[in-house]
Amino acid sequence: MSETPPAPAPTPITLTAIEARVLATLMEKARTVPDSYPLSLNTLMLGCNQKSSRDPLMNVTEAEIATALDTLMPLNLVRETSGSRVARYEHNFQRGVGVPEQSAVLLGLMMLRGPQTAGELRLNAERWYRFADISSVEGFLEEMQDRAEHKGGPLVVKLPRTSGAREQRWAHLLCGPVDVNAPSMSGRSSADGHAGGNTAERMERLEAEVASLRATVQKLCAELGVSPADESN
């Protein structure tokens, strides 16, 4: 009896910048505005071109998005839904790429916002998925970095530490190899997001961080059998 030949290794996914933006926008909106999801072509265009939580900023047309969708659907990364007079689209990223939800969240954030540290990813993921701590984020990043070739190879790369930076940043590989020696744009991204960026986005990040810290304190108090301090005092 002949042995069954091993299954061929999956072909690594290589997306264009627009395809990555379309896919990641669908991933984001599925979690942040579920009542409006799946998205119409026009709503998807608005999400791709929004000015907050995006790096780089884009100005893509409906025609360019439609072309990207035509590429993503045969890859089993996006699906067109039925039952509506207007065509609507949803992502199938987690199953299409073969990664757990946590890894999908991290990849989606990197496709939308560019390279980020593990700490930035944890903070930016608050509305998508709540990671217990930074070490949890790092664990999923390292797992994707060490992904075996028979599964399609690595999905992320850890970039060299830039001058003046305390932590290294991570970048996704879904658009192909990253030149780790290229000048980093992360400093500009960080400044836009925290110092000179959109005020509403900065407030949203701070509120998410406070909520996370409050939840941690409540959990610790419950485990210790004590009551949180009265906020009125």
C-alpha positions, 0 to 999 in steps of 0.5 A, spaced: 500 500 500 503 506 497 503 512 502 499 518 501 504 524 499 505 529 504 500 535 502 504 541 499 506 547 503 501 553 502 503 558 498 505 565 502 500 570 501 503 577 498 498 582 498 498 589 495 498 595 500 491 597 497 489 589 498 492 589 505 488 596 507 481 593 504 482 586 508 484 590 515 479 595 514 474 589 514 477 586 520 477 592 524 469 594 522 467 587 524 469 588 531 468 595 532 462 597 528 458 590 528 451 593 527 454 596 520 457 589 518 458 586 513 460 593 509 458 596 502 463 598 497 462 605 499 462 604 507 469 600 506 472 606 501 470 610 507 474 606 512 480 605 508 481 612 507 479 615 514 484 619 517 485 616 524 488 609 526 491 609 519 499 609 517 500 611 511 494 615 510 490 613 503 485 615 498 483 609 494 477 609 489 471 604 489 474 602 483 481 600 486 477 597 492 473 593 487 479 590 484 482 588 491 476 585 493 476 581 486 483 578 488 482 577 495 475 573 494 479 567 490 484 567 496 478 565 501 480 572 505 474 576 503 467 573 502 461 577 498 454 576 502 447 575 499 441 577 502 441 585 500 440 589 494 447 592 495 453 588 495 456 587 502 463 584 504 466 580 510 473 578 511 475 570 512 482 572 514 483 567 520 480 561 517 484 563 510 490 564 513 490 559 518 491 563 525 488 564 531 484 570 533 489 573 537 494 573 531 489 575 526 488 581 531 495 583 531 496 582 524 490 586 522 493 592 527 499 592 523 496 592 516 492 598 518 497 602 523 504 599 520 510 597 525 508 597 532 511 595 539 508 589 543 506 595 548 503 599 542 499 593 539 496 591 546 493 598 547 491 599 540 487 592 540 483 594 546 477 595 541 478 588 538 481 583 543 483 584 550 490 581 551 492 579 558 498 583 558 504 584 554 507 578 554 501 575 551 502 579 545 509 577 545 508 570 545 503 570 539 508 575 535 514 570 536 509 564 534 508 568 528 515 569 527 517 562 528 511 559 523 514 553 520 515 553 512 510 547 511 504 552 514 506 558 509 512 561 513 513 567 518 508 572 518 511 577 522 518 580 523 522 583 529 525 590 527 532 592 529 531 597 535 532 604 532 536 610 535 533 613 542 527 607 542 526 603 548 523 597 545 523 594 538 517 594 533 514 588 529 512 589 522 507 584 518 510 580 512 503 579 508 505 584 503 512 581 502 519 581 505 520 588 510 527 591 509 529 591 516 535 596 514 530 601 511 529 608 515 524 607 520 517 611 519 515 609 526 517 615 530 513 619 525 507 614 527 508 614 534 508 622 534 502 622 530 498 617 534 500 620 541 503 627 541 500 631 535 495 626 532 487 626 532 485 628 539 479 624 539 483 618 538 488 619 543 482 620 548 480 613 546 486 610 547 487 613 554 480 611 556 481 604 554 488 604 558 484 606 564 479 601 563 484 596 562 487 598 569 481 598 572 479 591 570 486 589 573 485 592 579 478 589 580 480 582 579 486 583 584 481 585 589 477 579 588 482 574 588 485 578 595 478 578 598 478 585 599 474 591 596 477 596 591 478 603 595 472 608 595 473 613 589 469 618 593 475 618 598 
